[in-house]
Amino acid sequence: MPVITIERARLDANGQLRLKPAGQPAFEYSYIWRSASSVRWDGAAAEFYVLPIDGFTPTHEWRQILSAVKSEFGLLLEIADATVFENVPPTLEATLSIS
């Protein structure tokens, strides 16, 4: 299964996780909505995010995004040494890095 490095992981102003894959998309990521997972593609920012779901934490959003990208496109999103974390507390960064 192809692996796509996560260029940036950040928490937005609402505390929601946003993941930006590295490189040019090989797929039309905007079709992620077809996965019926509440995961969406923000084309302007080139990031995946999850629509607000009560009780979801950034860790839940992480799992939801990875699962949707895998099921819809057959891709694995992966953190690399070059992944930039913005506004992500160290404890969350550690959790995401081992998930």
C-alpha positions in Angstrom: 0.0 0.0 0.0 1.5 3.4 -0.9 2.6 5.6 1.9 2.1 9.4 1.9 4.1 11.4 4.4 2.3 13.9 6.5 3.9 17.3 5.9 2.1 19.1 8.7 -0.2 18.2 11.6 -1.8 21.1 13.3 -4.6 22.1 15.6 -6.7 24.9 14.2 -8.3 27.7 16.2 -11.2 25.4 17.2 -8.8 22.7 18.5 -9.5 20.4 15.6 -6.8 18.3 14.0 -5.8 19.1 10.4 -3.3 17.0 8.4 -1.5 18.1 5.3 -0.1 15.4 3.1 3.2 16.0 1.4 3.5 16.5 -2.3 0.9 16.9 -5.0 -2.1 14.7 -4.5 -2.2 11.6 -6.7 -5.9 11.5 -6.2 -8.7 14.0 -6.0 -8.8 14.2 -2.3 -12.0 16.2 -2.3 -13.9 12.9 -2.9 -13.0 11.8 0.7 -16.6 12.7 1.6 -17.7 9.5 -0.1 -16.2 7.5 2.8 -19.2 8.7 5.0 -16.7 9.2 7.8 -17.1 13.0 8.3 -13.6 13.5 7.0 -13.3 16.3 4.5 -10.6 17.9 2.3 -10.0 21.6 2.6 -8.6 22.3 -0.9 -7.5 25.9 -0.1 -5.3 24.7 2.8 -4.6 21.2 1.3 -5.6 19.6 4.5 -7.8 16.8 5.8 -10.0 17.5 8.8 -13.1 15.9 10.5 -16.4 17.7 10.7 -17.2 18.4 14.4 -18.4 15.2 16.2 -19.4 15.4 19.9 -16.9 13.8 22.1 -14.2 13.5 19.4 -10.7 14.5 20.5 -7.8 15.2 18.2 -6.7 11.5 18.7 -10.1 10.4 17.5 -9.8 12.7 14.5 -6.4 11.3 13.8 -7.7 7.8 13.6 -10.8 8.9 11.6 -8.7 10.6 8.9 -6.2 7.8 8.6 -8.9 5.2 8.3 -10.9 7.2 5.7 -7.8 7.9 3.6 -6.9 4.2 3.7 -10.4 3.0 2.8 -11.2 5.6 0.1 -7.8 5.8 -1.6 -5.8 2.8 -0.4 -3.1 5.1 1.0 -1.3 5.1 4.4 -0.7 8.5 5.9 2.5 8.5 8.0 4.4 10.8 10.3 8.1 11.3 9.3 11.0 13.1 10.8 10.2 16.0 8.6 6.6 16.3 9.7 5.9 19.7 11.3 3.6 20.0 14.3 1.9 23.3 14.7 0.0 24.2 17.9 0.1 20.5 19.0 1.0 19.9 22.6 4.0 17.5 23.1 1.8 14.9 24.7 -0.5 14.8 21.7 2.4 14.8 19.3 3.8 11.7 21.1 0.4 10.0 21.0 0.1 10.6 17.2 3.6 9.6 16.5 3.1 6.1 18.0 -0.5 5.6 16.8 
